[in-house]
Amino acid sequence: MTAEPPVAPRARLLTLLSLGFSVPLAIVIGGGAGWLLDRWLGTEPWLFLVFLALGIVAGLRNVVRAASAVAEGDPPPEDSGGEGS
Protein backbone atom coordinates (compact mmCIF):
# COMPACT_ATOMS: atom_id res chain seq x y z
CA MET A 1 0.00 0.00 0.00
CA THR A 2 1.18 3.50 -0.72
CA ALA A 3 0.95 6.24 1.85
CA GLU A 4 -1.39 9.12 1.07
CA PRO A 5 0.27 12.51 0.56
CA PRO A 6 -0.13 15.01 3.41
CA VAL A 7 -2.96 17.51 3.23
CA ALA A 8 -1.87 20.96 2.08
CA PRO A 9 -2.32 23.85 4.53
CA ARG A 10 -4.64 25.54 2.04
CA ALA A 11 -6.96 22.53 2.11
CA ARG A 12 -7.06 22.66 5.92
CA LEU A 13 -7.89 26.35 5.84
CA LEU A 14 -10.67 25.83 3.32
CA THR A 15 -12.08 23.03 5.45
CA LEU A 16 -12.29 25.32 8.46
CA LEU A 17 -13.70 28.20 6.43
CA SER A 18 -16.44 25.97 5.06
CA LEU A 19 -17.72 25.53 8.61
CA GLY A 20 -18.85 29.15 8.50
CA PHE A 21 -21.42 28.05 5.93
CA SER A 22 -22.23 24.53 7.07
CA VAL A 23 -23.14 25.34 10.69
CA PRO A 24 -25.74 28.05 9.98
CA LEU A 25 -27.01 26.07 7.01
CA ALA A 26 -27.62 22.99 9.18
CA ILE A 27 -29.51 25.12 11.70
CA VAL A 28 -31.62 26.83 9.03
CA ILE A 29 -32.45 23.55 7.29
CA GLY A 30 -33.43 21.89 10.58
CA GLY A 31 -35.52 24.84 11.73
CA GLY A 32 -37.13 25.26 8.32
CA ALA A 33 -38.07 21.60 8.08
CA GLY A 34 -39.59 21.71 11.56
CA TRP A 35 -41.49 24.91 10.80
CA LEU A 36 -42.92 23.44 7.59
CA LEU A 37 -43.94 20.22 9.34
CA ASP A 38 -45.53 22.21 12.16
CA ARG A 39 -47.61 24.22 9.70
CA TRP A 40 -48.61 21.08 7.82
CA LEU A 41 -49.44 18.98 10.89
CA GLY A 42 -50.61 21.77 13.23
CA THR A 43 -48.21 20.82 16.02
CA GLU A 44 -46.69 24.26 16.57
CA PRO A 45 -44.06 24.80 18.03
CA TRP A 46 -42.91 21.27 18.89
CA LEU A 47 -41.55 19.96 15.61
CA PHE A 48 -39.83 23.30 14.99
CA LEU A 49 -38.03 23.01 18.32
CA VAL A 50 -37.09 19.36 17.76
CA PHE A 51 -35.75 19.91 14.26
CA LEU A 52 -33.98 23.12 15.29
CA ALA A 53 -32.20 21.17 18.04
CA LEU A 54 -31.28 18.46 15.51
CA GLY A 55 -29.88 21.14 13.20
CA ILE A 56 -27.78 22.60 16.01
CA VAL A 57 -26.46 19.14 16.91
CA ALA A 58 -25.63 18.42 13.26
CA GLY A 59 -23.81 21.73 12.91
CA LEU A 60 -21.76 21.15 16.06
CA ARG A 61 -21.00 17.59 14.93
CA ASN A 62 -19.58 18.98 11.69
CA VAL A 63 -17.39 21.39 13.66
CA VAL A 64 -16.01 18.63 15.87
CA ARG A 65 -15.35 16.27 12.95
CA ALA A 66 -13.62 18.92 10.86
CA ALA A 67 -11.58 20.29 13.74
CA SER A 68 -10.36 16.86 14.76
CA ALA A 69 -9.46 16.02 11.15
CA VAL A 70 -7.50 19.27 10.78
CA ALA A 71 -5.78 18.77 14.14
CA GLU A 72 -4.67 15.27 13.14
CA GLY A 73 -3.55 16.43 9.71
CA ASP A 74 -5.92 14.05 7.95
CA PRO A 75 -8.35 14.99 5.22
CA PRO A 76 -11.87 15.64 6.56
CA PRO A 77 -14.01 12.49 6.72
CA GLU A 78 -16.47 11.82 3.96
CA ASP A 79 -20.15 12.24 4.74
CA SER A 80 -21.36 8.87 6.02
CA GLY A 81 -25.05 9.50 5.37
CA GLY A 82 -27.14 8.71 2.38
CA GLU A 83 -27.22 5.77 0.02
CA GLY A 84 -24.39 3.32 -0.26
CA SER A 85 -23.32 3.68 3.37
BELURHU-V717311 format. One record per residue. N is the residue number from 0. RES is the residue in three letters. SS is DSSP state (h for helix, s for strand, l for the rest). PHI is phi as a letter, one per 40 degrees, with the letter a starting at -180 (none if undefined). D_FIRST is the distance of its C-alpha to the first C-alpha in Angstrom with 2 decimals. Layout:
N/RES/SS/PHI/D_FIRST + N/RES/SS/PHI/D_FIRST
//
This chain:
0/MET/l/none/0.00 + 1/THR/l/c/3.76 + 2/ALA/l/c/6.58 + 3/GLU/l/c/9.29 + 4/PRO/l/c/12.52 + 5/PRO/l/c/15.39 + 6/VAL/l/c/18.05 + 7/ALA/l/c/21.14 + 8/PRO/h/d/24.39 + 9/ARG/h/c/26.04 + 10/ALA/h/c/23.68 + 11/ARG/h/c/24.46 + 12/LEU/h/c/28.12 + 13/LEU/h/c/28.14 + 14/THR/h/c/26.57 + 15/LEU/h/c/29.39 + 16/LEU/h/c/32.01 + 17/SER/h/c/31.14 + 18/LEU/h/c/32.25 + 19/GLY/h/c/35.74 + 20/PHE/h/c/35.79 + 21/SER/h/c/33.85 + 22/VAL/h/c/35.94 + 23/PRO/h/c/39.36 + 24/LEU/h/c/38.19 + 25/ALA/h/c/37.09 + 26/ILE/h/c/40.48 + 27/VAL/h/c/42.44 + 28/ILE/h/c/40.75 + 29/GLY/h/c/41.34 + 30/GLY/h/c/44.91 + 31/GLY/h/c/45.67 + 32/ALA/h/c/44.51 + 33/GLY/h/c/46.61 + 34/TRP/h/c/49.58 + 35/LEU/h/c/49.49 + 36/LEU/h/c/49.26 + 37/ASP/h/c/52.10 + 38/ARG/h/c/54.28 + 39/TRP/h/c/53.56 + 40/LEU/h/c/54.07 + 41/GLY/l/g/56.66 + 42/THR/l/b/54.90 + 43/GLU/l/d/55.16 + 44/PRO/l/b/53.68 + 45/TRP/h/c/51.48 + 46/LEU/h/c/48.67 + 47/PHE/h/d/48.51 + 48/LEU/h/c/48.07 + 49/VAL/h/c/45.45 + 50/PHE/h/c/43.33 + 51/LEU/h/c/43.85 + 52/ALA/h/c/42.55 + 53/LEU/h/c/39.50 + 54/GLY/h/c/38.91 + 55/ILE/h/c/39.23 + 56/VAL/h/c/36.77 + 57/ALA/h/c/34.23 + 58/GLY/h/c/34.72 + 59/LEU/h/c/34.34 + 60/ARG/h/c/31.20 + 61/ASN/h/c/29.67 + 62/VAL/h/c/30.76 + 63/VAL/h/c/29.25 + 64/ARG/h/c/25.85 + 65/ALA/h/c/25.72 + 66/ALA/h/c/27.10 + 67/SER/h/c/24.68 + 68/ALA/h/c/21.69 + 69/VAL/h/c/23.32 + 70/ALA/h/c/24.20 + 71/GLU/h/c/20.68 + 72/GLY/l/g/19.41 + 73/ASP/l/c/17.20 + 74/PRO/l/c/17.94 + 75/PRO/l/c/20.70 + 76/PRO/l/c/19.94 + 77/GLU/l/c/20.65 + 78/ASP/l/c/24.05 + 79/SER/l/c/23.90 + 80/GLY/l/c/27.32 + 81/GLY/l/g/28.60 + 82/GLU/l/c/27.83 + 83/GLY/l/g/24.62 + 84/SER/l/b/23.85
//
